[in-house]
Amino acid sequence: LYSPGRRRAAVGSAAGRHPRPARPLTPRGALARPGAAPQTSSPSLGKDRADTVIIGGGCVGVSLAYHLAKAGLKDVVLLEKSELTAGSTWHAAGLTTYFHPGINLKKIHYYSIKLYEKLEEETGQAVGFHQPGSIRIASTPTRVDEFKYQMTRNGWHSTEQYLITPEKVQELFPLLKMDKVLAGLYNPGDGHIDPYSLTMALAAGARKYGAQINYPVQVTNLKSRSDGTWEVETPLGIIQAKRIVNTAGFWAREIGKMIGLQHPLIPVHHQYVVTSTIPEVKALKTELPVIRDLEGSYYLRQERDGLLFGPYESEEKMKLQDSWVTDGVPPGFGKELFESDLDRIMEHIEAAMEMVPVLKKADIVNTIAGPITYSPDILPMVGPHQGVRNYWVAIGFGYGIIHAGGIGKYLSDWILEGEPPFDLIELDPNRYGKWTTTEYTAAKARESYGFNNIVGYPKEERFAGRPTERTSGLYDLLKSKCSMGFHAGWEQPHWFYKPGDETGYKWIEEEVTRGGYKVDIENVTDEIGVLGVAGPYARQILQKLTREDLSDGSFKFLQSKQLKLSDIAVTAIRISYTGELGWELYHKKEDSVALYSAIMEAGQKEGIDNFGTYALNALRLEKGFRAWGAEMNCDTNPWEAGLEYFVKLNKPADFTGKQALKQIKEKGLKRRLVYLTVDTDNVDPEGNESVWHNGKVIGNTTSGTFSYSAQQSLAFAYVPTELSKVGQKLEVELLGKNYPATIIQEPLVLTEPTRMRLQKKGESPKI
């Protein structure tokens, strides 16, 4: 990890405490490649009038200045509040690619790369442009289909793009583990560029053609004049401009607020890590292409003799800097970074180590966690803004480096010619409006970032943040009769259902079709409510409300039945996450109040009362029940989670994951989930605490609680298999103190069905 004093951490053991990176770090160009021109400027305006004032000195703003000036526009002024590349540009990973899943944005990418290829010759400024190509990895048949689909959309573009075999993939990137690789989507000419040097080269070109670049000069206010011109106020004076262009990155919201606009932008924490020299990389005769492991959701490229790795986290784990939306960007933030959090990206690191095994022995020498500004749909907002004369924007760039060159040319042509050179309606800033709330922006940005590398389908709909306030008077009447599509905030019917039609979209339907299963699937989440009734009197109370026999012999554990309780139709399942006698009662949501009232009234004699999820969590932990998202998640497997009882490898069906489970079993486990009692004082385990043994961290808890039944603190934890036996003594760190812990046989409290079986055998059940 990067910190003063050459502290390092191995990639294979990157979890744990992560020191804060030094702030500010050197720009990536200075870190990685020589040749970056030093920034030389003094805070002055130089003139009080301009044709175009560009606000923001990242790569996009500087590119626009370069293109406008080169095209012959006089009086182009760029104002940067601190220094060029401050914000998101300086710490970008610098990836460049011809690929884009859309149509016309390919033209933007194409122009950018062709510009960057000749920029050094034109300006005399080195840009550190590497073009080893890039490969998108397909490791599922569906992904191969997606690549084939993309190939069909690429034929009429001038971009080179090929669907290549696993053999060709390995030839181009010999360090890959190939067992999962089915195909690759290869773009020769792709690569990476140093963002700092690129911006300096564009700035040099802009000055060469007559543009004026001033920093540090902060824009403090904007005033529109009756003739459509602007007064741009700064601490150094006022510039009168024919037009202004907001290219302020994560400061773009602050600029918009000056004229009463709420640009729907939100900063995302994006992380990447850089390794030290890796012998296998250093030994290569040619530079590795960039790879994008789409199932692992990360990119990886060569950086000197090491590797640079950056993931796109799931929408559940990724982090938004939403305080900047509500409270504004901290005034002094420019070339600073966020606290890195390798735990948040550990699943991606492990996926990368699996795909590129040399990473397992590599040292991390730098960790970058910086802000990248997203719009709700991950696409930038480019062009003139409706309702405000001569106010243009080029903001919301999640991929500013590859977009900078092409967008600079695109906007320059539009400004000078009066219309854009080609249609980029998907980037229209006016696709958003007052309906775009902060909550909507956050929900969609989280979805867009988390879905960055998922399979993209034609006519795909994404549902986060919907519906907005833009619903017609017929929405409630029609929403159940059709499939709604999203258009600039409006819910509009895509198609109307007819009797017998399949409705909705296919996250489960694909499996049904592929497997030929005889299953009907319907999404009823929004229509169904559920009440849980649990405890020793659950049967006695519910029996008062129904004629259905609820006795143990007639309604067995795990059985499901359709019945009526107080004349309310329910689907009753005899199960409870508490581990006690109980039922889950599924019913129409509109019946929830009536059903709840009937049950509560029927249970007055028995002392019925409410209980919440904290109590439920304690009861499930006493019984040794695992929880999804804690003991079970995408980083675990059933064997290490202790769920082998539920896995039958000898069944004839080739169920999903069967072969993978066989391989895991054959290889053996490195860790297991264990059940701990913890001797605490006034603190209890919650989950994700460090587990220690002999002075070293050897695992982590996944969840914990205080057991009121046993008056004892409990926790689940993952530890190495050699330390997983019953009786093993460990320590759990809680609030900076290590508490003694002992692995015990689970569960601490037997479930109700188990207790009943033991009683029938004449045995005494334990607590």
RORO-805080 format. One record per residue (C-alpha): residue in three letters; x, y negated, z negated. Coordinates in steps of 0.2 Angstrom, whole numbers, plus 5000, padded with zeros to 4 digits. Each point is the difference from the previous one (the first is absolute). Layout:
# residues N
AlaXYZ
...
This chain:
# residues 767
Leu500050005000
Tyr500649825004
Ser500549914984
Pro501549904995
Gly501550114997
Arg499850145013
Arg498750114991
Arg499450145011
Ala498750145000
Ala499850155010
Val498550025012
Gly499750174993
Ser499849934982
Ala499349835003
Ala498650014988
Gly500149924983
Arg500449824995
His500549895014
Pro500949844996
Arg499549845008
Pro500949955016
Ala501149854999
Arg499049855006
Pro500249935013
Leu500950135010
Thr501149965015
Pro499050005016
Arg500050175009
Gly501149945014
Ala501449954988
Leu499850164991
Ala500050115015
Arg500949925014
Pro501249865003
Gly499749855012
Ala498549914992
Ala500249815002
Pro500049914984
Gln498549884997
Thr500449825002
Ser498749874998
Ser499649854989
Pro498349944994
Ser499549875012
Leu498549975012
Gly501049915013
Lys498449945009
Asp498349954995
Arg499150065015
Ala499950175009
Asp499050105013
Thr500050164989
Val500450024982
Ile500350184995
Ile499950044982
Gly501150154994
Gly501750065005
Gly499850185001
Cys500450105016
Val498249965007
Gly500149814997
Val501849995007
Ser499550105015
Leu498649895004
Ala501249854999
Tyr501250085011
His498750045013
Leu499249835000
Ala501649915002
Lys500750125013
Ala498449975010
Gly500449815000
Leu498849944986
Lys500849854992
Asp499949954982
Val499850174992
Val500349994981
Leu500150154988
Leu499949974982
Glu500650134987
Lys499749984982
Ser501650094994
Glu501150085013
Leu499850105016
Thr499450184998
Ala499549974982
Gly498450104996
Ser499750165009
Thr501349995015
Trp501650014990
His499750174992
Ala499150085014
Ala500650175006
Gly500149935018
Leu499250145010
Thr499649975018
Thr498950125011
Tyr499249995016
Phe498650114993
His498349934994
Pro498450104999
Gly499049855008
Ile500149945017
Asn500649835003
Leu501049994985
Lys501250115009
Lys500449855011
Ile500549904984
His501250144995
Tyr500750025017
Tyr500449815002
Ser500850004983
Ile501250145003
Lys500549935017
Leu500349834993
Tyr501050074986
Glu501150095012
Lys500649845008
Leu499949884986
Glu501850024994
Glu500649965018
Glu498949855001
Thr500349924983
Gly501850064996
Gln499350074983
Ala500150184996
Val498450084996
Gly500550184994
Phe498850095012
His500150195000
Gln499050105013
Pro500350184996
Gly498150045004
Ser498750064988
Ile499050164998
Arg498350024992
Ile499950174992
Ala498550115002
Ser499850144988
Thr498250045002
Pro499050055015
Thr498949864998
Arg501449885000
Val500650085017
Asp498349965007
Glu500249824994
Phe501649995009
Lys499350075016
Tyr498649874998
Gln501349864998
Met500950075016
Thr498449985010
Arg499949824995
Asn501849965004
Gly500150045018
Trp499549835006
His501349914989
Ser501849985005
Thr500650074983
Glu501050165001
Gln499150134989
Tyr500150195000
Leu499350144991
Ile501550114996
Thr500250184994
Pro500750054982
Glu501650055009
Lys500249825007
Val499649934983
Gln501450104992
Glu501249955014
Leu499749824997
Phe499950014981
Pro501150154995
Leu499849974981
Leu498150045000
Lys499350164992
Met499050075015
Asp498850124992
Lys498549885000
Val500449915016
Leu498850035014
Ala500449865012
Gly500649825001
Leu499549845008
Tyr501649925006
Asn500349825005
Pro501749975007
Gly500549824997
Asp499249994983
Gly501149974985
His500349864987
Ile500749834999
Asp500749894986
Pro498649884996
Tyr501149874993
Ser501249995015
Leu498550015012
Thr499249854992
Met501649915000
Ala500250035019
Leu498349945003
Ala500349854990
Ala501649975010
Gly499150015016
Ala498649894994
Arg501349864995
Lys500950035017
Tyr498349965009
Gly499649854990
Ala499050064985
Gln500349924983
Ile500150124985
Asn499949924983
Tyr500250084983
Pro499849994985
Val498549905004
Gln498350054992
Val498349955007
Thr499049934986
Asn498449955009
Leu499250005017
Lys498849875006
Ser499050005016
Arg499749845009
Ser498549955010
Asp500950025017
Gly500450184996
Thr501849974995
Trp500850044983
Glu500949924986
Val501350124993
Glu500549944983
Thr501650054992
Pro501149934985
Leu501149925014
Gly498649915009
Ile498650035012
Ile500150075018
Gln498549975012
Ala499750155011
Lys498950045015
Arg499850184993
Ile500650104985
Val500450195000
Asn499950104983
Thr501450135001
Ala500249994981
Gly500050194996
Phe499450034982
Trp499849814998
Ala498850005014
Arg498550004988
Glu500749854991
Ile500149905017
Gly498350055004
Lys499349944984
Met500649835004
Ile498749985013
Gly498650104992
Leu500450175008
Gln500150174990
His501150115011
Pro499650184996
Leu501850054996
Ile500850104986
Pro501850054996
Val500450194999
His501550074991
His501050095013
Gln501550104994
Tyr501550075009
Val501750084994
Val501750005007
Thr501250144997
Ser501950004999
Thr501150095013
Ile499450185004
Pro501450115007
Glu498850085012
Val499449835007
Lys501849935001
Ala500550165010
Leu498849965014
Lys500649945016
Thr498549915005
Glu498749894990
Leu498550104994
Pro498349945007
Val498749934988
Ile498850134994
Arg498349984994
Asp499350154990
Leu498249965001
Glu499450144988
Gly501349954988
Ser499549815003
Tyr501749935001
Tyr501349935013
Leu501950054999
Arg501449935010
Gln501949994999
Glu500849864991
Arg501949995002
Asp500550184995
Gly498550024989
Leu498250005002
Leu498649884997
Phe498350074994
Gly498349914998
Pro498350074996
Tyr498249945002
Glu499250064984
Ser498250064998
Glu498649874997
Glu499950074982
Lys501849974996
Met500549855011
Lys500149834991
Leu499349835004
Gln500649844994
Asp498249944998
Ser500549874987
Trp500749905014
Val498349995008
Thr499149954984
Asp501449894992
Gly501149955014
Val501750055005
Pro501349954986
Pro500849845006
Gly501850064999
Phe499750165009
Gly501150015016
Lys501350135001
Glu499650104985
Leu499450184998
Phe498750104990
Glu500450134987
Ser500450165009
Asp499050154996
Leu500750165007
Asp498750114990
Arg498749925011
Ile500850075016
Met500750164993
Glu498950115010
His500649925016
Ile501850014994
Glu499750194997
Ala499350025017
Ala501449915008
Met501350114991
Glu499050155006
Met500149945018
Val501849934999
Pro500950114987
Val501649895000
Leu499049874990
Lys499950124985
Lys501949974997
Ala500049815005
Asp500249864988
Ile498849855000
Val501049845001
Asn498649875003
Thr498250004996
Ile498949865008
Ala498249964995
Gly499449855008
Pro498449925005
Ile499250035018
Thr498549905003
Tyr498550105007
Ser498349955008
Pro498650124996
Asp500250105016
Ile501949995000
Leu500049905016
Pro500749825000
Met498949855003
Val500749905015
Gly499349855009
Pro498949844998
His498950004985
Gln498249975002
Gly499249844992
Val501749914998
Arg500749915015
Asn501850035005
Tyr500350124985
Trp500850165006
Val500650164990
Ala501250145002
Ile499850084983
Gly499750174992
Phe501450105008
Gly500350174993
Tyr501350035013
Gly500749835004
Ile501650055007
Ile499450095015
His498649885002
Ala501049844999
Gly500749995017
Gly498450045009
Ile498949904990
Gly501249855002
Lys499850015018
Tyr498150045000
Leu499649854989
Ser501249895010
Asp499250045016
Trp498349974992
Ile500449834993
Leu500849945016
Glu498850085013
Gly498449984990
Glu499650185000
Pro500950164995
Pro501050105012
Phe498950164996
Asp498650054989
Leu500450044982
Ile498349994993
Glu500550114986
Leu501149874993
Asp498749865001
Pro500149914983
Asn498249965001
Arg499550184998
Tyr500049964982
Gly498949874991
Lys499249954984
Trp499350174998
Thr501850064998
Thr500150004981
Thr501650034990
Glu499250174994
Tyr499850055018
Thr501749955005
Ala500850094986
Ala499050165004
Lys500350005018
Ala501949964998
Arg500150144988
Glu499150125012
Ser501049935015
Tyr501750024992
Gly499650174993
Phe499350065017
Asn501649945009
Asn500550175006
Ile498450105000
Val499450085016
Gly499049875010
Tyr498450055009
Pro499149925014
Lys498449904993
Glu500750024982
Glu499149914987
Arg500849954983
Phe498849964986
Ala501049914986
Gly499249834995
Arg498450045010
Pro498749945001
Thr500449814999
Glu498649874998
Arg499850015019
Thr498650125001
Ser498449965009
Gly498350014993
Leu499850175008
Tyr501550074992
Asp499250094985
Leu498650065012
Leu501250075013
Lys501650064991
Ser499350174997
Lys499450025018
Cys501749965009
Ser501850004999
Met500649824996
Gly501549925008
Phe501049854994
His500149855011
Ala500849844993
Gly499250034983
Trp498350055007
Glu499250184998
Gln499350055017
Pro499350165005
His501250115011
Trp498750135003
Phe498350054994
Tyr499750174994
Lys498750125008
Pro499350164992
Gly501450135000
Asp501449875003
Glu501650024991
Thr500249844989
Gly501549914993
Tyr501850035003
Lys501050165000
Trp501849994979
Ile499150214998
Glu499050025017
Glu501650045009
Glu500450144989
Val498350075002
Thr500150005019
Arg501850065001
Gly499650154988
Gly498350045008
Tyr499249994982
Lys498150014998
Val499949854989
Asp498849845001
Ile500949844994
Glu499149854994
Asn500749854991
Val498849964986
Thr501249914989
Asp499049844999
Glu498450084998
Ile500450124985
Gly500249974982
Val500750134987
Leu499750024981
Gly501050124989
Val499250084985
Ala501250094989
Gly500150074983
Pro499350144989
Tyr498249945002
Ala500149965019
Arg498950165004
Gln498849974986
Ile499749825006
Leu499850035019
Gln498950154997
Lys498749884993
Leu499949925017
Thr499850155012
Arg499250165003
Glu501650075007
Asp500850134989
Leu501749924994
Ser500550154989
Asp501850075002
Gly499350155009
Ser499049915013
Phe501149845003
Lys501850064999
Phe501649904999
Leu500449925017
Gln498350045007
Ser499049865009
Lys498149995002
Gln498749885006
Leu498749964987
Lys499049864992
Leu500349914984
Ser498549904994
Asp499350025018
Ile501749925007
Ala500850115013
Val501950044996
Thr501350115006
Ala500750074983
Ile501750084999
Arg500550094984
Ile501749924997
Ser500849864990
Tyr501749925000
Thr499950004981
Gly500250195000
Glu498450014989
Leu498350075005
Gly499349885012
Trp499249955017
Glu500349885013
Leu498449935007
Tyr500049935018
His498549905005
Lys499449855011
Lys500849844993
Glu498349924999
Asp499550134987
Ser501549974989
Val499149894987
Ala498550124999
Leu501150154998
Tyr501149924987
Ser498549944990
Ala499250175000
Ile501650094994
Met500349874986
Glu498350024994
Ala500050195000
Gly501650004990
Gln499549884986
Lys499850154987
Glu501750075005
Gly500949844998
Ile500449975018
Asp501149855004
Asn501149935014
Phe501850035003
Gly501349925012
Thr501550055010
Tyr501249984986
Ala499150134990
Leu499950115016
Asn501849985003
Ala500450064982
Leu498850155001
Arg500750065017
Leu501849994994
Glu499650104985
Lys499450135012
Gly501549995011
Phe499049945015
Arg501149915013
Ala499549845008
Trp500149945018
Gly501249855001
Ala500950064984
Glu500550184999
Met499550035018
Asn500549895014
Cys500850005017
Asp501750024992
Thr499650164991
Asn499450175005
Pro498950134992
Trp501450114994
Glu500949874990
Ala498449934994
Gly499550174992
Leu498550035012
Glu500650175006
Tyr498450074993
Phe499049915013
Val501150055015
Lys499850175008
Leu501350035013
Asn499450175004
Lys498349955006
Pro499850035019
Ala499649825004
Asp501449885006
Phe499449864989
Thr500849835002
Gly501750004991
Lys500250194999
Gln501650015009
Ala500749854991
Leu499650084983
Lys500850165006
Gln501649915004
Ile500049904984
Lys499850174990
Glu501450085009
Lys501249864997
Gly499549994982
Leu499649854989
Lys501149864994
Arg498849934987
Arg498450054991
Leu498549914992
Val500150034981
Tyr498849974986
Leu500849904985
Thr499549954983
Val500949844995
Asp500449954982
Thr499649825001
Asp499649864987
Asn498949865006
Val500250025019
Asp499450135012
Pro500550065017
Glu499049945015
Gly501050075014
Asn501549965010
Glu501249994985
Ser501750075001
Val500450174993
Trp501750024993
His501150154995
Asn501849994994
Gly500149825003
Lys499450005018
Val498449975009
Ile499450165007
Gly498249975004
Asn498549904998
Thr498350014992
Thr498549995011
Ser498649974987
Gly499850004982
Thr498849964985
Phe499650034982
Ser499050154996
Tyr498749974987
Ser499650194999
Ala501850044996
Gln500549834993
Gln501550015011
Ser500849915015
Leu500050105016
Ala500849975017
Phe500250095017
Ala501849985007
Tyr501050065015
Val501750074994
Pro501450115008
Thr499550195000
Glu501450044989
Leu499349894986
Ser498250055003
Lys499850154988
Val498850004985
Gly500949944984
Gln501249895010
Lys500449844990
Leu500049845010
Glu499849814997
Val498749885007
Glu500549815001
Leu498649894994
Leu500349814998
Gly501950025000
Lys500050144987
Asn500250195003
Tyr498850114991
Pro500250194997
Ala498950105012
Thr499850195001
Ile499350105015
Ile498550104994
Gln498950145008
Glu498549915008
Pro498749964996
Leu499949934983
Val498250024999
Leu499150145009
Thr498649965012
Glu498250044996
Pro499850155012
Thr501650084993
Arg499549974982
Met498350095004
Arg500950155008
Leu501150024985
Gln498549994988
Lys499150145010
Lys501650104998
Gly500049974981
Glu501649905001
Ser500249834991
Pro500349865013
Lys501449884996
Ile500149814999
